[in-house]
Amino acid sequence: MFQWMDRRDILKSVSVVGSTSLAGCSSALSFGASGTVLGRIVVINSSFVRNRIRLMVERGDEDLLDRTIELTAADAGNRAASTIIEPLWSEPGEYTVRALHVDESGNTEASSQEYSFTKDDYTAYYGDSHEDPGCIGAVVTVGARDETENAQIGIGPTYLTDPCSTSTSTTYLTTSILF
């Protein structure tokens, strides 16, 4: 299920994190040596051109999601410049999120970017706090304001106030994007 969000609301709540301590204790430690649970995925088009990406989620050898997502230009003034993918999975493991640009016929236009989420990601965002939501959120950003077609895609972990929920409540995120 997709949840469209106003890009301005998402960007107002974004702050870049330089570093986060890995100390602390949470139930993520019971997820296994490298596993965690992937929660919501926030997809944001930061480019002033329309983008079309293919988003894939895998857990181990299992394909969990394979969708093409249309994102309007960042200055289009509507809600389709960002979206939230609600989690359709709940088991711990090593999740890999992949994204790449595709054209109207579904052909690949650029090489894919990927990020594998681990227990260390969960610990980095929730280990020092009293929060223990049980999963880690992800953010996929497409491009920057000065880029045009096939803008760079960044994928990484993010802090969401309720990353495991499938509710329509406002999502606040803090992130650092890994390119």
C-alpha positions in Angstrom: 0.0 0.0 0.0 1.3 3.5 -0.9 0.7 6.5 1.3 1.2 9.8 -0.5 2.7 12.6 1.6 3.2 16.2 1.0 6.9 16.6 0.1 7.1 19.8 2.1 5.9 18.0 5.2 8.5 15.4 4.8 11.3 17.8 4.1 10.4 20.0 7.1 11.0 17.0 9.4 14.3 15.9 7.9 17.6 16.6 9.6 20.9 15.1 8.7 22.7 13.0 11.3 26.5 13.1 11.3 27.1 10.2 13.6 25.2 8.1 16.1 26.5 6.1 19.0 26.2 2.3 18.6 25.9 1.7 22.4 22.8 0.6 24.1 20.4 -2.3 24.4 17.2 -3.1 22.6 15.2 -6.0 21.5 17.0 -5.7 18.1 19.7 -7.8 19.8 17.3 -10.7 19.8 17.0 -10.4 16.0 20.1 -12.5 15.4 23.7 -11.8 14.4 22.9 -9.5 11.5 19.1 -9.3 11.2 16.6 -6.7 11.8 13.0 -6.0 10.6 12.6 -3.4 7.8 9.7 -1.0 8.4 8.3 1.8 6.3 10.2 3.0 3.2 9.9 6.7 2.5 10.6 7.6 -1.2 11.3 11.2 -2.0 12.0 12.9 -5.3 14.3 15.9 -4.7 14.8 16.6 -8.4 12.9 19.2 -10.3 12.1 16.6 -13.0 9.7 13.7 -12.9 11.3 10.4 -12.0 10.2 6.8 -12.5 12.0 4.2 -10.4 11.8 0.5 -9.8 11.9 -0.3 -6.1 12.8 -3.9 -4.9 13.0 -5.3 -1.4 14.5 -8.7 -0.6 15.0 -10.6 2.6 17.8 -13.2 2.0 16.8 -15.0 -1.2 13.1 -14.0 -0.9 11.7 -11.2 -3.1 9.2 -9.2 -1.0 8.5 -6.2 -3.2 9.0 -5.2 -6.8 7.2 -2.0 -7.8 7.6 0.8 -10.3 6.9 4.2 -8.7 6.1 7.4 -10.5 7.3 10.6 -8.8 6.4 14.0 -10.0 8.9 16.8 -10.0 9.7 18.3 -6.7 8.2 21.7 -7.6 5.0 20.2 -9.1 3.1 21.3 -6.0 1.3 18.0 -5.4 1.7 15.0 -3.2 3.2 12.6 -5.7 6.8 13.8 -5.3 7.0 11.5 -2.3 5.4 8.3 -1.1 5.5 5.8 1.8 5.7 2.1 1.2 4.1 0.3 4.2 5.8 -2.9 5.4 4.2 -6.0 4.1 6.7 -8.2 6.0 7.5 -8.6 9.7 10.2 -11.3 10.1 13.8 -10.5 11.1 16.6 -11.0 8.6 18.9 -9.0 6.4 16.8 -6.8 4.1 18.2 -5.3 0.9 16.5 -2.4 -0.8 17.4 -1.8 -4.5 16.3 1.1 -6.7 16.9 2.1 -10.3 15.6 4.4 -12.9 13.3 2.9 -15.6 11.8 4.3 -18.7 8.1 4.2 -19.8 8.5 0.7 -21.3 10.1 -0.6 -18.1 13.7 -0.7 -19.5 16.5 0.1 -17.1 18.0 3.6 -17.7 20.8 3.5 -15.1 22.6 1.1 -12.8 20.9 0.2 -9.5 21.7 1.4 -6.0 21.2 -0.9 -3.0 21.6 -0.9 0.7 21.4 -3.9 3.1 19.9 -3.2 6.5 21.4 -5.0 9.5 21.0 -5.0 13.3 23.7 -2.4 13.5 21.4 0.1 11.6 18.7 -0.6 14.2 21.1 -0.2 17.1 22.4 3.1 15.6 19.0 4.7 15.5 17.3 3.2 18.6 20.0 1.7 20.8 20.6 4.7 23.0 16.9 5.6 23.5 14.1 4.1 25.4 12.2 3.5 22.2 12.1 0.0 20.8 9.8 0.0 17.8 11.1 -3.4 16.6 12.0 -2.3 13.1 14.0 0.3 11.2 12.7 2.7 8.6 14.3 3.3 5.2 14.6 6.4 3.0 15.1 6.4 -0.8 15.9 9.8 -2.3 16.0 10.5 -6.0 18.2 13.3 -7.2 18.9 16.9 -6.1 17.5 20.2 -7.2 20.3 20.8 -9.7 20.0 17.4 -11.5 17.9 16.4 -14.4 17.3 12.9 -15.9 18.4 9.7 -14.2 19.4 11.6 -11.0 21.4 9.7 -8.4 19.5 7.5 -6.0 20.4 7.3 -2.3 19.2 4.6 0.1 19.8 4.3 3.8 18.3 3.8 7.2 16.3 6.5 8.9 14.6 7.3 12.1 10.8 7.3 11.9 8.6 7.9 14.9 6.6 4.8 14.1 8.5 2.8 11.5 6.5 -0.5 11.9 3.0 1.0 11.7 0.8 0.9 8.7 -1.3 3.8 10.0 -1.7 7.1 8.1 -0.2 9.2 10.9 2.5 11.8 10.1 5.9 10.3 9.7 9.0 12.2 11.0 12.4 11.1 9.9 16.0 11.8 10.6 18.4 10.4 8.2 21.8 10.3 6.6 21.8 9.1 3.0 24.6 6.8 1.7 25.4 7.3 -1.9 
